[in-house]
Amino acid sequence: MGVLRDFFRLADAGMRQRERTDWRENLRQSADLAEQFSNTPEAYGVSEANPFKNLTLYASMIQGNGTVISLNQTSQAPDGTPIYTVELELRFPNQAPYRSNYRTMIALSALPGWQPGAMFPFRVSPDDPNALMLG
């Protein structure tokens, strides 16, 4: 009986919150953030703002891994998150290991995991050995 009561309490709280939501303001804030991040002068691998294009690209890439050789902060995103250039040694099937740079935002709390020697899964474009995507 307690589960049903909790379910109805949750539904009621959701309805009350919905009545207080300012959808116009939420949409305005979302548009502001999209504009802010679209003007970031840095590239982050080959990822783009379009998630569907990223999924298509991701599926066509070759899986491998990259080991961090070095990282240097190059700038900051509009929200203050540091942007780093990460030098990687990359290994992919049927290819000799090689080095490349990858730019990405790294939160301060995640920075210890990106120190030299750390290994991450990467994907590479079959057409461009420097077109990388994390994952």
N, C-alpha and C positions, 0 to 999 in steps of 0.2 A: 504494500500500500504506500510506503514511503517513496518508492521510485516514481509512482504515478504523480504523487503530490509534488515531488521535485521537478518532474517534467513540466507540469502545469505552471509551477513557479518560474521556471526558466522561460517558457513561452510567454508568460505575462511580462516578465522583465524585458524580453526582447521587443515586445510590442510597445512598451513604454519608451524604450530607447529609440525605436524607430520614429516615434512621434517627435522626439527632440532633435533628431538628426537634421542638420542643415545641408541638404544635398547640394545646393548651389555652391556653398562655401567649400565643401569637400571637393567638388569638381574643379573649382578655381584653384585650390591648393595643388591638386594633382597636375593641372596644366602648368602651373608655376614650376613645379619640380621637374616635369618633363622638359620644359624649355631650359631650365637651369642646367640639367645634365646633358642636354643635346649640344650645348655650347662648350662643353669640356674639350679643351684642345688635344687631349691625349687619346690614344687608341688603346684598347685593351685586347690584345691579341687580334683575332679576326671577328670577335663577337660584335654584334650590332644591337641596336635598340629593338629590332623586330625579332621577337622570340621564335616565330615560325621559320624565318630565314635561318636563324641559328640552329634550330632542330634539323633542318634539311642539310645544312652544312656539316653539322656534327656527325650525322649518319654517314656522310660520304668520306669522312676523314680516317686516317690510319691511326690505330691505338698504339701507344708506347708510354714511355715515362721520361721525366726530366729531373735531373739532380741540380739543385741550386749550387752555383759556383760563387756568385756574389749578388748583392742587391744594393741599390743606391736610390735614395729618395730623389725624385726629379721635380715634383711639384705637388700641389694639393687640389683635390676635387672641390667643387663649390661648397660642399658641406664640411670641408676641413679635413677629410680623410686623406692621408698621404698616398701619393701615387709613386710607385717604385718601378724602376727598370731592373728586372731580374735576369741575370746571366745564367743560362742553363746549359748543361750537357745533356743532349737528347739522344735517346736510343729508341729506334723503331725497327720492326722486323725487316730483314733483308736490306738493311741500310747500315753504313758505317756510322758510328757515333759522331755527332757534330755539335757545335755550340751555336746558340742563338740567343737573342734578347727577347723578353716578354714583358710588356708593361701591364701593370695591374694596380688596383687599389688594394691596400692591405690595412685592415683595422689594427690599431695598436695592440688589442688583445690577441690578435692572430699572428703578430710579428714574430714571436719566439718560434713558431712552427715553420717559418720561412728562412731560417738561418742556413748558411752553407752546409751542404751535406744532406739537407732534407730532400726527399724524393716525392714527386707528385705525378699522377697520371696526366698525360697530355695527348692530344690528337694533333695531327699535322695534315695539311692539305696534300693530296697526291701530286699537285701541280706546283706547289711553292713550299720549300722546306722551312721557310720562316713564317708561314701562316699557321699560327698555333692557337689551340683552344684548350683551356684547362678542363680536365675531366676525361 
